[in-house]
């Protein structure tokens, strides 16, 4: 099971159906990705729900009835992992989008990873 792809698809599908919130199963990587997306303005507030069957609930952002997220592309897959150094991280759509990178310092955007001079696994692009 690819948890990262599951998160991306749930957010993307909820945006297309204009849902106010989306819920996905809790994991530390899922929480880190959700907090990174929230910090960069792609999704709203992130909250943990439940004690036994934990989940993460996040609000979605719409601008003039259009979703804030217009596209997502998964880069690193289970069959082919993509690792890059800090100098190899490229911009997405001429700076309009962001690339999310899993680094030793946590889940960061491409810009943050370049500033911190750390590389890692490219997870996905979002715009």
Backbone as ProteinMPNN parsed JSONL, in Angstrom:
{"seq_chain_A": "XXXXXXXXXXXXXXXXXXXXXXXXXXXXXXXXXXXXXXXXXXXXXXXXXXXXXXXXXXXXXXXXXXXXXXXXXXXXXXXXXXXXXXXXXXXXXXXXXXXXXXXXXXXXXXXXXXXXXXXXXXXXXXX", "coords_chain_A": {"N_chain_A": [[0.849, -1.177, 0.0], [0.633, 2.121, -0.891], [1.004, 4.786, 0.944], [1.472, 7.513, 0.6], [0.636, 8.069, -2.009], [-2.04, 7.465, -1.631], [-2.861, 9.535, 0.088], [-2.491, 11.759, -1.578], [-4.306, 11.202, -3.674], [-6.75, 11.142, -2.286], [-6.979, 13.815, -1.423], [-6.973, 15.115, -3.9], [-9.291, 14.001, -5.16], [-11.281, 14.819, -3.336], [-11.11, 17.562, -3.694], [-12.034, 17.78, -6.336], [-14.684, 17.039, -6.067], [-15.576, 19.055, -4.52], [-15.559, 18.983, -1.678], [-15.626, 19.95, 1.794], [-13.88, 19.093, 3.777], [-11.291, 16.603, 4.191], [-10.45, 13.272, 5.067], [-7.917, 11.073, 6.151], [-6.036, 8.041, 6.853], [-3.983, 7.935, 9.815], [-0.5, 8.472, 9.917], [2.956, 8.999, 10.608], [4.373, 10.114, 8.461], [2.27, 10.925, 6.842], [1.108, 12.912, 8.426], [3.234, 14.736, 8.494], [3.412, 15.456, 5.773], [0.863, 16.594, 5.386], [1.026, 18.781, 7.166], [3.082, 20.234, 5.956], [1.9, 20.893, 3.477], [-0.205, 22.443, 4.443], [1.177, 24.55, 5.666], [2.208, 25.791, 3.432], [-0.028, 26.759, 2.175], [-1.733, 25.183, 0.586], [-3.654, 23.468, 1.614], [-6.074, 23.634, 4.298], [-6.401, 23.931, 7.864], [-4.901, 21.347, 9.85], [-5.77, 18.462, 11.649], [-5.586, 15.95, 14.192], [-7.533, 13.049, 14.717], [-9.392, 10.891, 16.881], [-8.581, 8.107, 19.105], [-8.036, 5.322, 19.17], [-8.464, 4.271, 16.448], [-6.807, 6.167, 14.686], [-6.884, 9.169, 12.771], [-6.35, 11.676, 10.236], [-7.613, 14.844, 9.74], [-8.331, 17.351, 7.449], [-8.952, 20.65, 6.287], [-10.098, 21.879, 3.146], [-9.035, 24.29, 0.721], [-10.606, 26.784, -1.168], [-10.645, 29.01, -3.898], [-12.578, 31.469, -5.128], [-14.547, 29.539, -5.744], [-12.991, 27.642, -6.994], [-10.706, 24.94, -6.661], [-7.77, 25.18, -4.585], [-5.659, 23.522, -5.137], [-4.625, 22.528, -8.199], [-3.377, 20.531, -9.579], [-1.544, 17.447, -9.199], [1.382, 15.512, -9.159], [2.807, 12.437, -8.829], [6.089, 11.602, -8.055], [8.241, 9.887, -6.989], [7.957, 6.473, -6.786], [6.82, 3.251, -5.535], [8.005, 1.327, -7.09], [10.042, 2.688, -8.322], [12.253, 4.643, -6.911], [13.121, 8.058, -6.414], [15.883, 9.866, -5.82], [17.533, 12.868, -4.934], [20.144, 15.334, -4.873], [20.763, 18.408, -3.055], [21.407, 20.386, -4.917], [20.204, 19.478, -7.216], [17.478, 19.781, -7.144], [14.694, 20.95, -8.747], [12.662, 23.736, -9.92], [9.062, 23.916, -9.997], [6.831, 24.231, -12.585], [7.779, 26.804, -13.368], [8.098, 28.071, -10.869], [5.5, 28.342, -9.956], [4.347, 26.096, -8.806], [5.135, 23.563, -6.297], [7.645, 21.281, -5.165], [7.611, 18.431, -3.163], [9.724, 17.125, -0.745], [11.214, 14.403, 0.913], [13.375, 14.541, 3.469], [16.362, 14.115, 5.548], [15.903, 15.984, 7.535], [13.198, 16.109, 7.76], [9.931, 16.414, 6.176], [10.024, 18.556, 3.517], [9.59, 21.472, 1.39], [10.814, 21.938, -1.968], [12.207, 24.373, -2.176], [12.788, 24.973, 0.522], [14.431, 22.797, 1.103], [16.599, 23.257, -0.619], [17.586, 25.655, 0.503], [18.337, 24.726, 3.027], [20.286, 23.063, 2.225], [20.047, 20.255, 1.827], [19.393, 17.057, 0.477], [17.163, 14.506, -0.784], [14.395, 12.203, -0.98], [12.305, 12.631, -3.729], [8.983, 13.283, -3.436], [6.377, 14.242, -4.489], [4.986, 16.512, -6.956], [3.203, 19.567, -6.73], [0.678, 21.798, -7.73]], "CA_chain_A": [[0.0, 0.0, 0.0], [1.388, 3.361, -1.002], [0.268, 5.752, 1.751], [1.623, 8.861, 0.058], [-0.269, 8.156, -3.158], [-3.393, 7.467, -1.083], [-3.116, 10.889, 0.582], [-2.602, 12.643, -2.742], [-5.551, 10.921, -4.394], [-7.891, 11.56, -1.468], [-7.068, 15.275, -1.491], [-7.333, 15.477, -5.276], [-10.684, 13.627, -5.392], [-12.135, 15.687, -2.514], [-11.13, 18.869, -4.362], [-12.87, 17.704, -7.535], [-16.095, 16.954, -5.676], [-15.816, 20.255, -3.718], [-15.769, 18.667, -0.259], [-15.045, 20.943, 2.698], [-12.779, 18.456, 4.495], [-10.893, 15.275, 3.752], [-9.884, 12.484, 6.15], [-7.117, 9.925, 5.728], [-5.451, 7.34, 7.998], [-2.843, 8.58, 10.444], [0.862, 7.966, 9.984], [3.826, 10.15, 10.846], [4.679, 10.728, 7.167], [1.043, 11.59, 6.39], [0.981, 14.137, 9.206], [4.279, 15.664, 8.047], [3.021, 15.952, 4.452], [-0.292, 17.481, 5.569], [1.474, 20.023, 7.788], [3.848, 20.97, 4.951], [0.936, 21.462, 2.531], [-0.943, 23.482, 5.154], [2.089, 25.675, 5.87], [2.403, 26.453, 2.147], [-1.287, 27.31, 1.704], [-2.481, 24.326, -0.34], [-4.809, 22.957, 2.353], [-6.333, 24.397, 5.519], [-5.916, 23.413, 9.143], [-4.719, 19.906, 9.977], [-6.026, 18.008, 13.012], [-5.619, 14.504, 14.428], [-8.803, 12.619, 15.287], [-9.487, 9.533, 17.395], [-7.538, 7.569, 19.965], [-7.667, 3.979, 18.704], [-8.309, 4.328, 14.984], [-6.448, 7.555, 14.472], [-6.958, 9.68, 11.408], [-6.004, 13.079, 10.066], [-8.657, 15.572, 9.032], [-7.856, 18.651, 6.996], [-9.888, 21.463, 5.509], [-9.623, 22.223, 1.811], [-9.137, 25.717, 0.417], [-11.144, 27.114, -2.488], [-10.575, 30.419, -4.26], [-13.626, 31.744, -6.118], [-15.157, 28.237, -6.033], [-12.023, 26.76, -7.648], [-9.798, 24.392, -5.653], [-6.421, 25.751, -4.529], [-4.785, 22.534, -5.782], [-5.127, 22.23, -9.539], [-2.766, 19.321, -10.087], [-0.554, 16.757, -8.393], [2.068, 14.463, -9.912], [3.66, 11.6, -7.977], [7.395, 11.423, -8.678], [8.88, 8.681, -6.498], [6.975, 5.41, -6.612], [7.38, 2.074, -4.879], [8.82, 0.585, -8.051], [11.182, 3.503, -8.736], [12.505, 5.746, -5.992], [13.908, 9.138, -7.013], [16.644, 10.611, -4.827], [18.28, 13.977, -5.521], [20.906, 16.189, -3.982], [20.189, 19.748, -2.894], [21.617, 21.162, -6.139], [19.438, 18.891, -8.319], [16.048, 20.044, -6.963], [14.279, 21.951, -9.733], [11.387, 24.395, -9.652], [7.896, 23.303, -10.632], [6.01, 25.15, -13.366], [8.396, 28.134, -13.277], [7.889, 28.644, -9.545], [4.084, 28.379, -9.589], [4.086, 24.945, -7.955], [6.175, 23.16, -5.353], [7.983, 19.869, -5.081], [7.699, 18.007, -1.771], [10.89, 16.261, -0.621], [11.443, 13.781, 2.203], [14.792, 14.716, 3.774], [16.692, 13.744, 6.928], [15.372, 17.011, 8.426], [11.746, 16.047, 7.707], [9.313, 16.67, 4.877], [10.218, 19.961, 3.173], [9.403, 21.828, -0.01], [12.074, 22.001, -2.68], [12.887, 25.622, -1.822], [13.328, 24.825, 1.878], [15.524, 21.819, 1.052], [17.752, 23.935, -1.227], [18.134, 26.596, 1.483], [18.981, 23.943, 4.091], [21.334, 22.292, 1.548], [19.848, 18.819, 2.03], [18.676, 16.348, -0.57], [16.308, 13.447, -0.265], [13.511, 11.523, -1.929], [11.244, 13.47, -4.293], [7.699, 12.612, -3.225], [5.426, 14.647, -5.517], [4.861, 17.92, -7.343], [1.852, 20.066, -6.521], [0.476, 23.151, -8.263]], "C_chain_A": [[0.891, 1.236, 0.0], [0.605, 4.465, -0.293], [0.336, 7.163, 1.178], [0.696, 9.057, -1.135], [-1.724, 8.197, -2.697], [-3.774, 8.865, -0.593], [-3.366, 11.84, -0.587], [-3.937, 12.447, -3.454], [-6.778, 11.34, -3.59], [-8.082, 13.075, -1.522], [-7.535, 15.719, -2.869], [-8.806, 15.169, -5.569], [-11.646, 14.495, -4.578], [-12.214, 17.084, -3.116], [-12.067, 18.86, -5.567], [-14.355, 17.637, -7.201], [-16.501, 18.098, -4.746], [-16.223, 19.952, -2.278], [-15.107, 19.742, 0.588], [-13.835, 20.386, 3.436], [-12.467, 17.106, 3.866], [-10.214, 14.585, 4.934], [-9.085, 11.337, 5.563], [-6.455, 9.31, 6.945], [-4.185, 8.019, 8.508], [-1.562, 7.779, 10.241], [1.752, 9.19, 10.146], [4.173, 10.858, 9.544], [3.457, 11.471, 6.63], [0.847, 12.907, 7.129], [2.008, 15.175, 8.762], [3.938, 16.265, 6.685], [1.863, 16.936, 4.58], [0.124, 18.812, 6.191], [2.285, 20.869, 6.805], [2.916, 21.625, 3.939], [0.134, 22.592, 3.17], [-0.083, 24.732, 5.331], [2.289, 26.473, 4.581], [1.101, 26.892, 1.49], [-2.072, 26.455, 0.725], [-3.715, 23.716, 0.311], [-4.946, 23.775, 3.628], [-5.738, 23.734, 6.744], [-5.89, 21.888, 9.156], [-4.967, 19.525, 11.425], [-6.042, 16.488, 13.059], [-6.918, 14.16, 15.127], [-8.668, 11.198, 15.814], [-8.317, 9.113, 18.254], [-7.089, 6.193, 19.48], [-7.442, 3.957, 17.201], [-8.058, 5.781, 14.611], [-6.542, 7.919, 12.994], [-6.571, 11.159, 11.413], [-7.117, 13.724, 9.257], [-8.119, 16.949, 8.675], [-8.933, 19.344, 6.175], [-9.267, 21.774, 4.156], [-9.889, 23.692, 1.529], [-9.636, 25.894, -1.015], [-11.029, 28.618, -2.699], [-11.562, 30.662, -5.397], [-14.232, 30.451, -6.66], [-14.256, 27.307, -6.834], [-11.067, 26.231, -6.591], [-8.413, 25.024, -5.733], [-5.416, 24.818, -5.207], [-5.368, 22.215, -7.149], [-4.503, 20.975, -10.126], [-1.716, 18.768, -9.148], [0.064, 15.665, -9.25], [3.011, 13.729, -8.977], [4.963, 11.338, -8.701], [8.041, 10.098, -8.275], [7.802, 7.632, -6.207], [7.622, 4.232, -5.896], [8.295, 1.31, -5.814], [10.057, 1.364, -8.477], [11.305, 4.712, -7.821], [13.395, 6.782, -6.665], [14.562, 9.951, -5.897], [17.455, 11.687, -5.531], [19.087, 14.676, -4.44], [20.271, 17.565, -3.934], [20.318, 20.573, -4.172], [20.752, 20.687, -7.301], [17.939, 19.135, -8.205], [15.654, 21.203, -7.869], [12.952, 22.578, -9.34], [10.278, 23.716, -10.454], [7.085, 24.393, -11.302], [6.483, 26.599, -13.208], [8.105, 28.827, -11.958], [6.447, 28.707, -9.104], [3.739, 27.245, -8.629], [5.244, 24.662, -7.024], [6.422, 21.668, -5.494], [8.159, 19.552, -3.597], [8.781, 16.933, -1.685], [10.962, 15.708, 0.796], [12.943, 13.793, 2.466], [15.091, 14.186, 5.181], [16.184, 14.764, 7.951], [13.851, 17.037, 8.428], [11.236, 16.289, 6.303], [9.365, 18.17, 4.617], [9.799, 20.207, 1.732], [10.781, 21.887, -0.662], [12.884, 23.235, -2.33], [13.532, 25.522, -0.446], [14.51, 23.866, 1.895], [16.775, 22.438, 0.421], [18.405, 24.903, -0.252], [18.878, 25.868, 2.6], [20.132, 23.087, 3.557], [21.271, 20.806, 1.9], [19.07, 18.255, 0.851], [17.788, 15.292, 0.06], [15.484, 12.826, -1.372], [12.438, 12.496, -2.406], [9.928, 12.723, -4.133], [6.715, 12.955, -4.336], [5.548, 16.121, -5.817], [3.419, 18.323, -7.14], [1.782, 21.488, -7.073], [-0.984, 23.506, -8.228]], "O_chain_A": [[1.802, 1.354, 0.82], [-0.342, 5.017, -0.852], [-0.632, 7.92, 1.262], [0.046, 10.095, -1.255], [-2.548, 8.885, -3.3], [-4.89, 9.324, -0.835], [-4.32, 12.618, -0.584], [-4.614, 13.417, -3.794], [-7.746, 11.842, -4.161], [-9.206, 13.561, -1.65], [-8.39, 16.596, -2.989], [-9.497, 15.994, -6.167], [-12.71, 14.867, -5.073], [-13.263, 17.725, -3.058], [-12.805, 19.819, -5.792], [-15.189, 18.123, -7.965], [-17.624, 18.123, -4.241], [-17.122, 20.59, -1.731], [-14.143, 20.374, 0.157], [-12.874, 21.111, 3.695], [-13.266, 16.546, 3.116], [-9.496, 15.221, 5.706], [-9.512, 10.701, 4.599], [-6.319, 9.974, 7.972], [-3.418, 8.6, 7.739], [-1.553, 6.555, 10.378], [1.328, 10.306, 9.845], [4.258, 12.086, 9.52], [3.597, 12.535, 6.027], [0.462, 13.908, 6.525], [1.691, 16.361, 8.664], [4.153, 17.457, 6.466], [1.877, 17.995, 3.953], [-0.372, 19.863, 5.786], [2.184, 22.096, 6.822], [3.114, 22.785, 3.578], [-0.172, 23.586, 2.512], [-0.57, 25.85, 5.161], [2.512, 27.683, 4.625], [1.122, 27.355, 0.349], [-2.997, 26.958, 0.088], [-4.716, 23.473, -0.364], [-4.039, 24.522, 3.994], [-4.708, 23.064, 6.671], [-6.74, 21.229, 8.555], [-4.447, 20.17, 12.335], [-6.45, 15.824, 12.107], [-7.361, 14.881, 16.021], [-7.917, 10.394, 15.261], [-7.22, 9.665, 18.163], [-5.89, 5.929, 19.389], [-6.342, 3.655, 16.739], [-8.98, 6.522, 14.268], [-6.312, 7.097, 12.107], [-6.482, 11.793, 12.464], [-7.516, 13.209, 8.212], [-7.522, 17.627, 9.511], [-9.714, 18.706, 5.469], [-8.049, 21.916, 4.04], [-10.851, 24.268, 2.037], [-9.155, 25.244, -1.944], [-11.284, 29.403, -1.785], [-11.402, 30.127, -6.494], [-14.408, 30.288, -7.868], [-14.722, 26.273, -7.312], [-10.652, 26.983, -5.71], [-7.94, 25.364, -6.818], [-4.433, 25.279, -5.786], [-6.477, 21.691, -7.249], [-5.041, 20.408, -11.077], [-1.077, 19.507, -8.399], [-0.641, 14.972, -9.983], [3.915, 14.333, -8.399], [4.95, 10.895, -9.85], [8.354, 9.276, -9.137], [6.855, 7.892, -5.465], [8.833, 4.22, -5.678], [9.269, 0.705, -5.367], [11.027, 0.767, -8.945], [10.555, 5.68, -7.944], [14.317, 6.429, -7.4], [13.883, 10.634, -5.13], [18.005, 11.447, -6.606], [18.758, 14.618, -3.255], [19.344, 17.853, -4.69], [19.435, 21.373, -4.481], [20.582, 21.418, -8.276], [17.191, 18.729, -9.094], [16.208, 22.298, -7.772], [12.208, 22.025, -8.53], [10.53, 23.036, -11.449], [6.696, 25.369, -10.66], [5.685, 27.5, -12.949], [7.887, 30.038, -11.927], [6.182, 29.095, -7.966], [2.918, 27.427, -7.73], [6.212, 25.42, -6.965], [5.54, 20.901, -5.883], [8.785, 20.318, -2.864], [8.768, 15.961, -2.44], [10.792, 16.446, 1.766], [13.701, 13.126, 1.762], [14.168, 13.847, 5.922], [16.049, 14.429, 9.128], [13.264, 17.921, 9.052], [12.015, 16.361, 5.352], [8.825, 18.962, 5.39], [9.668, 19.269, 0.946], [11.799, 21.886, 0.03], [14.106, 23.164, -2.2], [14.678, 25.931, -0.26], [15.482, 24.091, 2.615], [17.889, 22.176, 0.875], [19.632, 24.975, -0.177], [19.919, 26.331, 3.065], [20.864, 22.466, 4.329], [22.282, 20.181, 2.224], [18.19, 18.918, 0.302], [17.679, 15.199, 1.283], [15.83, 12.912, -2.55], [11.744, 13.112, -1.597], [9.785, 11.619, -4.659], [6.262, 12.064, -5.054], [6.132, 16.885, -5.047], [2.51, 17.521, -7.352], [2.71, 22.278, -6.904], [-1.362, 24.605, -8.634]]}, "name": "protein", "num_of_chains": 1, "seq": "XXXXXXXXXXXXXXXXXXXXXXXXXXXXXXXXXXXXXXXXXXXXXXXXXXXXXXXXXXXXXXXXXXXXXXXXXXXXXXXXXXXXXXXXXXXXXXXXXXXXXXXXXXXXXXXXXXXXXXXXXXXXXXX"}
